[in-house]
Amino acid sequence: MSKIGITDRFALVMVVLFYLTTVAIGVFYHPRSVKSELTSKVEQKMLNHIVLIKFKPDITTTDLQLISDGGYSLQHIEGVVDLNFTENVSPEGLTQGFTHSLTMKFTKAVDRDSIYLPHSIHQKFVKLFVPFTESVLVSDYWD
């Protein structure tokens, strides 16, 4: 029987290391585990809270800035994931006088219902905001 040389031993170690690395990658990065991570992120539904606002015609730019600042203060409430206060720029002519929107996202309805709605920052914003409005339309949906 012939002796195994140093080169053969080195080659055997390299093959074993390659094999073990391949198995480890297969175990930890199998498409099923990657797919389940992506699926859980995709399946994470968000509760969208949309407020359409029709301001009174005599609102000033100063009042509007004050309301905008107050709207953005709502993002400090726990549970509010995303928030945007913006002017309606639709060219369709179907705005029915709603000039602005306030949109935010929540991961759970309880965040909206038990944390956001009764929160003192929200209550303060409502007291600031409502006197300047003619009409407000609220719509919530899951996406």
N, C-alpha and C positions, 0 to 999 in steps of 0.2 A: 504494500500500500504506500502511496506517495504522500509526502508531507504537504500540508497546506501552507503556502507562502504568505508573506505579509500583504502582498497585493490582493490575494484571494480573500484574506481575512477582512481587509479594508472594503472590498467590494461587497462582501456578505453583510457587514455592518451598515453600509450605505443602503442596500436593498431592504434590510430590516427597518431602518429609520424611515425610508420612503414609504414602506408598507404601513407602519404605525401612524405616520403623518396622514396618509390617505384615509385610514380608518377613522382617525380623530376628526378630520374635516368632515367626513361622511356622517359621523354621529352628531357633531355639534352644528353643522350647517346643512343638514338635510333639507331638501325643498319643502317637506311637510312642516318642519319647524319654522322655516322662513315664511311659508305661506300662512301659517297660523298667526304669526306676528302681524303680517300685513292685513290679514282678514280681520283681526281684532281691532286694528286701527281704522279700517274701512267701515267695519260694523259699528264703530263707536258713533252712535247717532248724537247729533247736537240739537238742542232745543233753540230755535230761532225766535226771538221776541222782536217784533217790528212795530214801531209806533209811527204812524203817518200824521203829520201835523199841518193844520191850516191855521196860520197866524192871523190875527186881526190886521186890517190894512194899515193901521196907524203905528205899527211896531217900528221902533227906531233901530238903527244899526247897533247902537250901544246896548239896547235891551237884547237884541239878537245875539250879540257877543256874550253877554252875561248868561243867557240861556245855554249857549254852546259850551261855555266853560262849565256851567253846572251839569250839563249832559255828560261831559267827559269826566266829571268827578265821580260818576256812577261806576266807572271802571275800577274804583278802589274798593268796591263791595266784593266780599268773598263770594266766589261762585260765578262771577261775570268773567267769561273766558275771552270774549272779543266785543268791542264796542265801536260804533261809528255813528256820528251825528253829521248829517250832510244835507245839502240842498238838492232838491229834485231837478234833474236836468233832462228829463224825458222830452223828446221832440214831438211826441204823438198827440199832444193836446188833450189828453185824457186824465189830467191831474185832478180835476174837480176841485181845484183850489188848494190841494195839499202841496205845500211848497218845500217841506223838509221831512226828513225821516231820522229816526233814532233806532238803530238796530243793535242787538246784542245777542250773544250766544251763551248757552248754559249746557253743561254736560248732564245735569239731572233736573227734573222738574222741581224737586224739593229745594234746589238752590234758588230758583226763581220764586217759588211760593213761600218758603219759610225764612229765607235769608234776604233776598233782594227786595221783594215787595214791602215788607215791614221795616226795612232798614232805615235808620234816621237820615242817611244821606239821600236815599230815594224820596222819603217823605218831604225833606227840605226842598228837593228839586221840584217835586209836584207843586208845592206851594208857590215856588218861584215861577214856574212854567205855565200853569193853567190860566192865570189871569190874562195872559197875552194871546190865548188861543180862541179861535172860533169853533174849531172842531178837532177832535183827536180820534183816530181809528187805530185799534190795537189788534194785531194778528200774531198768533204763535203757531209754529209748526215744527215738526221733527224732520230733519234731513240726515 
